[in-house]
């Protein structure tokens, strides 16, 4: 009946009118998570652990068209993440616990470079999936060569990572990314599935300062990589060693997972 909501992911129309979504607002049980900005295909809004059982998207300035809405959070009615009243007993909007936000990346490297697909292209702020526009990386070798790309976090030496968002090539070869794996400081967050333009991998608060993407079965091409989490070296979310003093992989505190929606 109720959950702690981490984020809402909204997929926008692509055949026309993409700008209509700009300025739409996302609510959980009447409490505002945030606003959709721009005309991109996918918008991710952080909800900072708002407790509720209903998502609402409001657009007062244009038609409202939604191609998919996904909600991620901790299932169940418990306070979660370390006690009463929020994540770790306090609001996650600031203070000691910090808030989930984009972590700036630097010092990009990759295992090899092919077709001038330099590693820094995955952190240049350009999500264009057309390789000819010089916004995507490219490894020199195909499968069987341990193709990898990595970058370090710029703002702080270490952070709690919520998710990694990977933008795929679109002008050809989209299926090459299928099966690539995402790591934070050697700990695996998850695997990219399918040939879509945008892949979101949850990292469940893994603590680290470097992201790495590995593809052992094909060329590795990345058009942009974005990392979201809690900046700073504090343990965050309620104590030492994880979210709420325990690993967020399960147990009392639950894990962040997609929440199934109904009654639209």
N, C-alpha and C positions, 0 to 999 in steps of 0.2 A: 503493500500500500504506500510506502514512502521510501525515499532513497536520498543519499548525499550525492549531489550532481557535481561532477568534475568539469565537464564541458559539453557543449552542444555543437554538432557539426552539421552545417547546412550546405546542400548542393544546389547550385544555381542553374537556371536555364542557359543553354549555350547556342541555340540556333538563332536567337535574336534577343534584343531588349535586356541584355545582361545588367545594365545600369539601374534597372528598376528596383533591384534588391538593396541598393546602397541606402543606408540609414535605417533599415528595418531593425527592430529591437527584439531581444530574446528574454523571456521571463520564465521563471520556475515558481509556480504557485503565487503569482503576482509580484515576486521580487525580481528586479531586473538583473540579468547577468551581464549584458553588454549590447553593443551595436554592431551590425554588419557594415563593413566599410569597403568601398570599391565595387568592381563588377566581376570579380574572379569566379572561377567555377566552384570553389570550395571555400567556405568560411568557417573558422573555428573560434568559438566564443567560450572563454573560461568562466565557470560559474562558482568557483572557489568554495565548493562544498555546501552550497545552498540545499536545504532540506525540503523535499516536496515530492509530489506524485503527478504533476502535470506540467508540460511545457507549452508555451504559447509564443508565437511569433507575430509581431504587429508591424504593419507598414501603413503609415498614414498619408503618404505622399504619392503613391503610385499603386498599380496593380500588384498583388502579392502572388508570385509564382514560386513554388518550391518543388524541386525535383527529387529530393530525399532529405529527411531529417534523421540524425542519429544522436542519441544521448548516451553519455558515458558517466558512470558513477559507482558508488557502493550500494549494492542492493540491500534492502532491509530497513527497518525503522530505527535501528540503534544509532546513537550519536556518532560512533565510529571515530577513527583517527585520534584516539587517545582520550576519550572522556566525554563530558557533557558540553553541549552548546556549540559544537563546531569542530574544526580540525584541531585536535590537540588541546581542547578546552578553551580556545580563543578563536576569534575571527581570523580567517586566513587572508584578510585584506591588507595586512601590513604588520608592523611591529616585529617581534622576535621570530614569528613563523614565516614571514614573507608571503609573497603571492606568486602564483604561477604566471610566467611571462616568457616571451621569446628570449633565448640566450644567444648573444652575438658570438659568431664563430670566426676563427682566424687560423692561419698557418695550415692551410689545406695541403695535403699530400696524397699521392696515389701510387699504386704499385708500378704502373707504366703509363705512358702517354701515347695515344694513337690519334692520327688525324687532327693534331693540334688541339685535342680536347683537354685543355689545362685544368688542373684540380680546383683552382680558385673560382672557376665558373659556377661551381655549385654553391657558392656563398656570395655571389655578386648582387643579390637582391632581385635578379631577373628570373622569373619562372617560365619564360618562353620555352616551349617544347620543340621548337624547330631548330635542328642542329646547325643549319646554315647561318643562323643569326648569332652564333658564337656565344651561346648562353649555357651550353651543356658540356660536361666532361666526357672523356672516352678513353678506355684502356686500350693498350696496343694489342693485347692478346685476347683470344676467345676463351672458351671453357678449359678447365684443367690447369690454369696458371695462377690460382689464388689471387684473382683480381680484387683489389680493395681500394677504398678511398677513406681518408680520415681528416678530421679537423679538431682543433682544441677550442675550449671556451675562452672568450676574450675578457669578459668582465670580472670574473672571480676565479680563483684557483680551483674551486670545486662547487658543484651544485647538485640538487636533487632533481632528477629528470623525470618529467611527467610523460612526454611523448616526443617522437621524432616524426616529422612530416617530410616525405620524399616526393619530388615532382619528377615525373618520368618523361622521356622523349616522346614526341607525338608525330613527327613527320614520317617515321618508319620504325620498325623493329621494337615495338612496344613490349612484346612478350619476353624480351631478353631479361627484364628486371625480375620476372617471376622466380621466386625462390631465394632472392638475395636476403641476407641477414643483417640485422642492425645490432650493434654492440655499444655499450657505454663502459669504457675502461675494462674491456675484456669480458664483461657480463652481457649475455644475450638478452635483448629486449624482445625480439620477435622476428618474424619472417614476412617479406613482401609477397603478396599473393595476387595473381592475375596480371593484367596488362593495362590497368587504368592509369589515368593521368596523375592522380594524387593518391599516395599511400600514407596512412596514419598508423604508427606502431606505438603502442603504450609501453612505457618503461617502468611504471609502478614505483617511482621514487628511487630508482637506482642512483647511488651517489658516485659522482665522477667528474672529470674535467675534459673528456675527449670522446667523440663519437666516431665510430668506424662502421663502414658498410662493406660487406664481403659478398662477392658473387663468383662461385667456383665453376659454374656451368656455362657461362657465356660472357660476352663483352659486358663491361660495367659502364653505363652511361647515366649520369645524374644531371638533371637540369636545374635543380635547386634542392638544398637540404635545410630544414629549419628545425631547431630544437627548442622545446619549451620546458620550463621547470622553475625551481626556486633558486634564485641566485644566492651565492655566499656559501661559506664553509660550515654553517651551523647544521646540526642534524635536522632541525625543522620538524614540523608536523608532530610535535609533542614529545620530544625526547631524543635519546641516543639510538643509533643503529637502524633507523628506518622511519616510516610514517607511524607516529603514535608509539614509538618505543619498541615496535616489532616490525618484522618484515611485512610489506604489504602484498605478499604473495598469497595470503590466506589467513586462517586462524580467526581470532576474535575480531580483528579490525576489518576483515573482508578485503577484497581486491577490486580495483577499478575495472569495470567491464561494461560492455554495451548493454543498455537497458532496453528491453523490448517495449515498443509502443503499441497502443491500441486506441479505439474510440476516437479517431481523428475527427 
